[in-house]
Amino acid sequence: MHHTGGGGERERGLYIINLNNDSKHTVSVPRADVLLYFRVDRITYSVALPTYLPTYLPTYLPTYLPTYLSTFLPPRTFIKSF
């Protein structure tokens, strides 16, 4: 891994989103922005989220998503870091 300073914050993180159909989706959390990938009806969507989001994303991700994006996600979208 490459570290560019001693802030203590993680610059990158990897997350798994478990949708209601039990399929798994990865979320990349780069330093610059948060790029979210998810699939709905065999279509893969990718969305860039604002940089001010914490790297430890909350359990209910739709809280931080734009309104149009949360319409694609089920009410219970769980996210785990590892």
N, CA, C and O atoms as CSV, one atom per row, in Angstrom:
chain,resi,resn,atom,element,x,y,z
A,1,MET,N,N,0.830,-1.201,0.000
A,1,MET,CA,C,0.000,0.000,0.000
A,1,MET,C,C,0.863,1.248,0.000
A,1,MET,O,O,1.973,1.243,0.532
A,2,HIS,N,N,0.364,2.299,-0.586
A,2,HIS,CA,C,1.091,3.563,-0.644
A,2,HIS,C,C,0.392,4.569,0.254
A,2,HIS,O,O,-0.798,4.838,0.092
A,3,HIS,N,N,1.132,5.118,1.195
A,3,HIS,CA,C,0.562,6.100,2.110
A,3,HIS,C,C,1.186,7.459,1.821
A,3,HIS,O,O,2.395,7.568,1.622
A,4,THR,N,N,0.345,8.495,1.801
A,4,THR,CA,C,0.838,9.814,1.405
A,4,THR,C,C,0.838,10.784,2.573
A,4,THR,O,O,0.898,11.996,2.362
A,5,GLY,N,N,0.772,10.280,3.805
A,5,GLY,CA,C,0.777,11.228,4.906
A,5,GLY,C,C,0.288,10.569,6.164
A,5,GLY,O,O,-0.124,9.410,6.137
A,6,GLY,N,N,0.326,11.286,7.273
A,6,GLY,CA,C,-0.013,10.703,8.555
A,6,GLY,C,C,-1.286,11.259,9.127
A,6,GLY,O,O,-1.302,11.672,10.287
A,7,GLY,N,N,-2.346,11.287,8.370
A,7,GLY,CA,C,-3.590,11.822,8.892
A,7,GLY,C,C,-4.314,10.851,9.783
A,7,GLY,O,O,-5.108,11.258,10.632
A,8,GLY,N,N,-4.050,9.553,9.602
A,8,GLY,CA,C,-4.755,8.557,10.384
A,8,GLY,C,C,-6.016,8.081,9.693
A,8,GLY,O,O,-6.538,7.020,10.034
A,9,GLU,N,N,-6.518,8.838,8.731
A,9,GLU,CA,C,-7.707,8.411,8.009
A,9,GLU,C,C,-7.333,7.402,6.936
A,9,GLU,O,O,-6.256,7.474,6.345
A,10,ARG,N,N,-8.228,6.469,6.696
A,10,ARG,CA,C,-8.007,5.558,5.583
A,10,ARG,C,C,-8.301,6.284,4.282
A,10,ARG,O,O,-9.333,6.941,4.147
A,11,GLU,N,N,-7.401,6.163,3.338
A,11,GLU,CA,C,-7.640,6.797,2.050
A,11,GLU,C,C,-8.493,5.911,1.161
A,11,GLU,O,O,-9.210,6.398,0.286
A,12,ARG,N,N,-8.411,4.610,1.390
A,12,ARG,CA,C,-9.212,3.714,0.579
A,12,ARG,C,C,-9.917,2.736,1.487
A,12,ARG,O,O,-9.443,2.422,2.579
A,13,GLY,N,N,-11.060,2.258,1.021
A,13,GLY,CA,C,-11.793,1.257,1.756
A,13,GLY,C,C,-12.570,0.415,0.773
A,13,GLY,O,O,-12.875,0.866,-0.331
A,14,LEU,N,N,-12.892,-0.799,1.160
A,14,LEU,CA,C,-13.681,-1.664,0.296
A,14,LEU,C,C,-14.896,-2.120,1.081
A,14,LEU,O,O,-14.781,-2.558,2.226
A,15,TYR,N,N,-16.050,-2.017,0.465
A,15,TYR,CA,C,-17.284,-2.319,1.154
A,15,TYR,C,C,-18.116,-3.290,0.326
A,15,TYR,O,O,-18.021,-3.327,-0.901
A,16,ILE,N,N,-18.918,-4.058,1.008
A,16,ILE,CA,C,-19.870,-4.954,0.356
A,16,ILE,C,C,-21.274,-4.471,0.698
A,16,ILE,O,O,-21.602,-4.260,1.865
A,17,ILE,N,N,-22.094,-4.300,-0.327
A,17,ILE,CA,C,-23.495,-3.952,-0.111
A,17,ILE,C,C,-24.331,-5.200,-0.343
A,17,ILE,O,O,-24.250,-5.818,-1.404
A,18,ASN,N,N,-25.128,-5.568,0.639
A,18,ASN,CA,C,-26.032,-6.695,0.498
A,18,ASN,C,C,-27.434,-6.174,0.230
A,18,ASN,O,O,-28.070,-5.602,1.115
A,19,LEU,N,N,-27.913,-6.372,-0.987
A,19,LEU,CA,C,-29.268,-5.962,-1.305
A,19,LEU,C,C,-30.237,-7.050,-0.852
A,19,LEU,O,O,-29.822,-8.106,-0.374
A,20,ASN,N,N,-31.529,-6.779,-1.007
A,20,ASN,CA,C,-32.532,-7.715,-0.520
A,20,ASN,C,C,-32.470,-9.066,-1.221
A,20,ASN,O,O,-32.917,-10.074,-0.674
A,21,ASN,N,N,-31.911,-9.087,-2.444
A,21,ASN,CA,C,-31.816,-10.362,-3.148
A,21,ASN,C,C,-30.527,-11.097,-2.801
A,21,ASN,O,O,-30.162,-12.057,-3.478
A,22,ASP,N,N,-29.833,-10.652,-1.746
A,22,ASP,CA,C,-28.630,-11.313,-1.238
A,22,ASP,C,C,-27.459,-11.259,-2.198
A,22,ASP,O,O,-26.456,-11.935,-1.971
A,23,SER,N,N,-27.550,-10.476,-3.264
A,23,SER,CA,C,-26.397,-10.336,-4.144
A,23,SER,C,C,-25.422,-9.347,-3.519
A,23,SER,O,O,-25.822,-8.465,-2.759
A,24,LYS,N,N,-24.144,-9.500,-3.844
A,24,LYS,CA,C,-23.124,-8.663,-3.224
A,24,LYS,C,C,-22.577,-7.670,-4.235
A,24,LYS,O,O,-22.414,-7.991,-5.412
A,25,HIS,N,N,-22.298,-6.476,-3.770
A,25,HIS,CA,C,-21.784,-5.415,-4.623
A,25,HIS,C,C,-20.630,-4.741,-3.904
A,25,HIS,O,O,-20.669,-4.566,-2.686
A,26,THR,N,N,-19.605,-4.364,-4.652
A,26,THR,CA,C,-18.459,-3.718,-4.029
A,26,THR,C,C,-18.560,-2.210,-4.170
A,26,THR,O,O,-19.074,-1.692,-5.161
A,27,VAL,N,N,-18.067,-1.530,-3.173
A,27,VAL,CA,C,-18.013,-0.078,-3.188
A,27,VAL,C,C,-16.561,0.334,-2.993
A,27,VAL,O,O,-15.953,-0.004,-1.978
A,28,SER,N,N,-16.010,1.047,-3.935
A,28,SER,CA,C,-14.656,1.566,-3.798
A,28,SER,C,C,-14.719,2.932,-3.126
A,28,SER,O,O,-15.564,3.761,-3.464
A,29,VAL,N,N,-13.827,3.156,-2.180
A,29,VAL,CA,C,-13.773,4.442,-1.503
A,29,VAL,C,C,-12.383,5.032,-1.710
A,29,VAL,O,O,-11.532,4.917,-0.828
A,30,PRO,N,N,-12.137,5.657,-2.852
A,30,PRO,CA,C,-10.841,6.290,-3.078
A,30,PRO,C,C,-10.705,7.572,-2.273
A,30,PRO,O,O,-11.649,8.028,-1.629
A,31,ARG,N,N,-9.510,8.140,-2.326
A,31,ARG,CA,C,-9.285,9.374,-1.577
A,31,ARG,C,C,-10.092,10.519,-2.159
A,31,ARG,O,O,-10.629,11.341,-1.416
A,32,ALA,N,N,-10.185,10.584,-3.486
A,32,ALA,CA,C,-10.795,11.746,-4.130
A,32,ALA,C,C,-12.312,11.731,-4.032
A,32,ALA,O,O,-12.929,12.762,-3.763
A,33,ASP,N,N,-12.912,10.574,-4.249
A,33,ASP,CA,C,-14.369,10.528,-4.214
A,33,ASP,C,C,-14.803,9.115,-3.874
A,33,ASP,O,O,-13.974,8.230,-3.662
A,34,VAL,N,N,-16.095,8.917,-3.824
A,34,VAL,CA,C,-16.661,7.609,-3.536
A,34,VAL,C,C,-17.407,7.158,-4.783
A,34,VAL,O,O,-18.362,7.803,-5.216
A,35,LEU,N,N,-16.965,6.052,-5.352
A,35,LEU,CA,C,-17.616,5.544,-6.550
A,35,LEU,C,C,-18.379,4.285,-6.179
A,35,LEU,O,O,-17.800,3.306,-5.708
A,36,LEU,N,N,-19.673,4.326,-6.397
A,36,LEU,CA,C,-20.551,3.236,-5.988
A,36,LEU,C,C,-20.988,2.450,-7.211
A,36,LEU,O,O,-21.477,3.020,-8.187
A,37,TYR,N,N,-20.808,1.132,-7.151
A,37,TYR,CA,C,-21.304,0.258,-8.199
A,37,TYR,C,C,-22.418,-0.604,-7.622
A,37,TYR,O,O,-22.276,-1.158,-6.532
A,38,PHE,N,N,-23.521,-0.718,-8.347
A,38,PHE,CA,C,-24.551,-1.653,-7.928
A,38,PHE,C,C,-25.331,-2.105,-9.153
A,38,PHE,O,O,-25.335,-1.440,-10.189
A,39,ARG,N,N,-25.996,-3.258,-9.012
A,39,ARG,CA,C,-26.737,-3.837,-10.121
A,39,ARG,C,C,-28.213,-3.896,-9.776
A,39,ARG,O,O,-28.596,-4.286,-8.673
A,40,VAL,N,N,-29.036,-3.501,-10.742
A,40,VAL,CA,C,-30.481,-3.624,-10.610
A,40,VAL,C,C,-31.001,-4.202,-11.916
A,40,VAL,O,O,-30.826,-3.606,-12.979
A,41,ASP,N,N,-31.636,-5.354,-11.837
A,41,ASP,CA,C,-32.186,-5.999,-13.031
A,41,ASP,C,C,-31.126,-6.144,-14.115
A,41,ASP,O,O,-31.353,-5.783,-15.269
A,42,ARG,N,N,-29.972,-6.675,-13.734
A,42,ARG,CA,C,-28.872,-6.975,-14.653
A,42,ARG,C,C,-28.246,-5.736,-15.277
A,42,ARG,O,O,-27.465,-5.850,-16.222
A,43,ILE,N,N,-28.574,-4.564,-14.768
A,43,ILE,CA,C,-27.949,-3.332,-15.245
A,43,ILE,C,C,-27.017,-2.828,-14.151
A,43,ILE,O,O,-27.415,-2.705,-12.993
A,44,THR,N,N,-25.787,-2.542,-14.522
A,44,THR,CA,C,-24.814,-2.056,-13.547
A,44,THR,C,C,-24.782,-0.533,-13.570
A,44,THR,O,O,-24.567,0.078,-14.617
A,45,TYR,N,N,-24.997,0.072,-12.407
A,45,TYR,CA,C,-24.937,1.519,-12.273
A,45,TYR,C,C,-23.665,1.894,-11.525
A,45,TYR,O,O,-23.227,1.162,-10.637
A,46,SER,N,N,-23.077,3.012,-11.873
A,46,SER,CA,C,-21.939,3.536,-11.116
A,46,SER,C,C,-22.201,5.005,-10.831
A,46,SER,O,O,-22.563,5.766,-11.728
A,47,VAL,N,N,-22.020,5.393,-9.593
A,47,VAL,CA,C,-22.342,6.752,-9.169
A,47,VAL,C,C,-21.185,7.296,-8.345
A,47,VAL,O,O,-20.658,6.604,-7.473
A,48,ALA,N,N,-20.796,8.517,-8.616
A,48,ALA,CA,C,-19.771,9.179,-7.811
A,48,ALA,C,C,-20.451,9.976,-6.705
A,48,ALA,O,O,-21.324,10.803,-6.967
A,49,LEU,N,N,-20.047,9.720,-5.484
A,49,LEU,CA,C,-20.622,10.408,-4.334
A,49,LEU,C,C,-19.677,11.512,-3.881
A,49,LEU,O,O,-18.491,11.477,-4.209
A,50,PRO,N,N,-20.180,12.492,-3.135
A,50,PRO,CA,C,-19.343,13.613,-2.696
A,50,PRO,C,C,-18.187,13.141,-1.820
A,50,PRO,O,O,-18.254,12.087,-1.189
A,51,THR,N,N,-17.130,13.941,-1.798
A,51,THR,CA,C,-15.929,13.559,-1.065
A,51,THR,C,C,-16.106,13.699,0.441
A,51,THR,O,O,-15.339,13.110,1.202
A,52,TYR,N,N,-17.099,14.463,0.889
A,52,TYR,CA,C,-17.222,14.675,2.322
A,52,TYR,C,C,-17.815,13.468,3.031
A,52,TYR,O,O,-17.916,13.469,4.258
A,53,LEU,N,N,-18.208,12.439,2.289
A,53,LEU,CA,C,-18.728,11.246,2.944
A,53,LEU,C,C,-17.618,10.586,3.751
A,53,LEU,O,O,-16.481,10.521,3.285
A,54,PRO,N,N,-17.918,10.102,4.934
A,54,PRO,CA,C,-16.901,9.395,5.716
A,54,PRO,C,C,-16.571,8.055,5.072
A,54,PRO,O,O,-17.414,7.458,4.403
A,55,THR,N,N,-15.351,7.588,5.273
A,55,THR,CA,C,-14.980,6.296,4.707
A,55,THR,C,C,-15.712,5.169,5.417
A,55,THR,O,O,-15.894,4.096,4.841
A,56,TYR,N,N,-16.135,5.389,6.653
A,56,TYR,CA,C,-16.969,4.406,7.326
A,56,TYR,C,C,-18.418,4.759,7.001
A,56,TYR,O,O,-19.080,5.453,7.773
A,57,LEU,N,N,-18.900,4.289,5.877
A,57,LEU,CA,C,-20.243,4.657,5.440
A,57,LEU,C,C,-21.266,4.084,6.413
A,57,LEU,O,O,-21.050,3.012,6.979
A,58,PRO,N,N,-22.367,4.783,6.612
A,58,PRO,CA,C,-23.371,4.327,7.570
A,58,PRO,C,C,-24.065,3.054,7.081
A,58,PRO,O,O,-23.928,2.648,5.927
A,59,THR,N,N,-24.805,2.449,7.991
A,59,THR,CA,C,-25.488,1.204,7.651
A,59,THR,C,C,-26.502,1.428,6.541
A,59,THR,O,O,-26.611,0.617,5.621
A,60,TYR,N,N,-27.234,2.513,6.624
A,60,TYR,CA,C,-28.238,2.787,5.608
A,60,TYR,C,C,-27.667,3.786,4.619
A,60,TYR,O,O,-27.720,4.999,4.823
A,61,LEU,N,N,-27.117,3.238,3.535
A,61,LEU,CA,C,-26.458,4.072,2.543
A,61,LEU,C,C,-27.390,5.067,1.870
A,61,LEU,O,O,-26.952,6.182,1.585
A,62,PRO,N,N,-28.668,4.731,1.596
A,62,PRO,CA,C,-29.527,5.685,0.876
A,62,PRO,C,C,-29.665,7.034,1.564
A,62,PRO,O,O,-30.065,8.011,0.930
A,63,THR,N,N,-29.337,7.104,2.855
A,63,THR,CA,C,-29.397,8.394,3.528
A,63,THR,C,C,-28.474,9.398,2.863
A,63,THR,O,O,-28.778,10.590,2.818
A,64,TYR,N,N,-27.345,8.923,2.345
A,64,TYR,CA,C,-26.360,9.815,1.755
A,64,TYR,C,C,-26.449,9.865,0.238
A,64,TYR,O,O,-25.622,10.507,-0.410
A,65,LEU,N,N,-27.451,9.191,-0.338
A,65,LEU,CA,C,-27.545,9.154,-1.791
A,65,LEU,C,C,-28.520,10.208,-2.274
A,65,LEU,O,O,-29.437,10.594,-1.550
A,66,PRO,N,N,-28.320,10.676,-3.504
A,66,PRO,CA,C,-29.314,11.579,-4.087
A,66,PRO,C,C,-30.660,10.877,-4.193
A,66,PRO,O,O,-30.733,9.648,-4.196
A,67,THR,N,N,-31.713,11.660,-4.281
A,67,THR,CA,C,-33.055,11.083,-4.290
A,67,THR,C,C,-33.247,10.149,-5.471
A,67,THR,O,O,-33.859,9.092,-5.323
A,68,TYR,N,N,-32.739,10.516,-6.636
A,68,TYR,CA,C,-32.945,9.668,-7.808
A,68,TYR,C,C,-32.217,8.345,-7.660
A,68,TYR,O,O,-32.666,7.330,-8.192
A,69,LEU,N,N,-31.105,8.339,-6.949
A,69,LEU,CA,C,-30.361,7.100,-6.788
A,69,LEU,C,C,-31.037,6.174,-5.798
A,69,LEU,O,O,-31.051,4.960,-6.002
A,70,SER,N,N,-31.593,6.716,-4.738
A,70,SER,CA,C,-32.220,5.880,-3.725
A,70,SER,C,C,-33.452,5.170,-4.267
A,70,SER,O,O,-33.917,4.200,-3.670
A,71,THR,N,N,-33.987,5.640,-5.391
A,71,THR,CA,C,-35.130,4.939,-5.972
A,71,THR,C,C,-34.704,3.602,-6.566
A,71,THR,O,O,-35.536,2.707,-6.720
A,72,PHE,N,N,-33.415,3.449,-6.906
A,72,PHE,CA,C,-32.945,2.182,-7.445
A,72,PHE,C,C,-32.661,1.165,-6.350
A,72,PHE,O,O,-32.605,-0.036,-6.614
A,73,LEU,N,N,-32.480,1.644,-5.112
A,73,LEU,CA,C,-32.053,0.767,-4.037
A,73,LEU,C,C,-33.237,0.360,-3.181
A,73,LEU,O,O,-34.148,1.157,-2.956
A,74,PRO,N,N,-33.231,-0.881,-2.700
A,74,PRO,CA,C,-34.287,-1.326,-1.795
A,74,PRO,C,C,-34.242,-0.532,-0.494
A,74,PRO,O,O,-33.218,0.071,-0.174
A,75,PRO,N,N,-35.347,-0.525,0.261
A,75,PRO,CA,C,-35.387,0.234,1.512
A,75,PRO,C,C,-34.288,-0.210,2.479
A,75,PRO,O,O,-33.695,0.627,3.160
A,76,ARG,N,N,-34.012,-1.501,2.547
A,76,ARG,CA,C,-32.982,-2.008,3.457
A,76,ARG,C,C,-31.751,-2.372,2.641
A,76,ARG,O,O,-31.668,-3.461,2.073
A,77,THR,N,N,-30.818,-1.469,2.589
A,77,THR,CA,C,-29.563,-1.725,1.896
A,77,THR,C,C,-28.461,-1.730,2.938
A,77,THR,O,O,-28.092,-0.681,3.467
A,78,PHE,N,N,-27.938,-2.907,3.232
A,78,PHE,CA,C,-26.950,-3.034,4.288
A,78,PHE,C,C,-25.554,-3.001,3.688
A,78,PHE,O,O,-25.329,-3.470,2.572
A,79,ILE,N,N,-24.637,-2.448,4.436
A,79,ILE,CA,C,-23.277,-2.282,3.934
A,79,ILE,C,C,-22.304,-2.649,5.038
A,79,ILE,O,O,-22.443,-2.212,6.180
A,80,LYS,N,N,-21.317,-3.460,4.679
A,80,LYS,CA,C,-20.332,-3.914,5.656
A,80,LYS,C,C,-18.940,-3.597,5.145
A,80,LYS,O,O,-18.670,-3.718,3.950
A,81,SER,N,N,-18.064,-3.195,6.035
A,81,SER,CA,C,-16.681,-2.948,5.650
A,81,SER,C,C,-15.838,-4.162,6.015
A,81,SER,O,O,-16.154,-4.892,6.954
A,82,PHE,N,N,-14.773,-4.365,5.269
A,82,PHE,CA,C,-13.864,-5.464,5.573
A,82,PHE,C,C,-12.490,-5.170,5.006
A,82,PHE,O,O,-11.574,-5.980,5.155
